[in-house]
Amino acid sequence: MYEIWYGISSIVLGAALFIPVRGIIYSMTYNRFVAKMKKHPTDDEARALKKRSGIVAGIIAVTFAFIFAKVIMFKYFGASGR
């Protein structure tokens, strides 16, 4: 029962965090690109930056979601999650 809750809550939280995290990482990457290259990126470059930001955001969001869900399970259900 708790394993199912852990998996579902982690996936839902990861999905909910993905879009805002991707936006933050994309804006930081975009601004770093503009500062470094002294020009605005072309459409292809911006698409590549957004794709890379999405991959990094997915890793961060899912990792945080699984760790957060594990901490909550430990707090409310004990060391074994039961």
Secondary structure, 3 states (H helix, E strand, C coil): CHHHHHHHHHHHHHHHHHHHHHHHHHHHHHHHHHHHHCCCCCHHHHHHHHHHHHHHHHHHHHHHHHHHHHHHHHHHHCCCCC
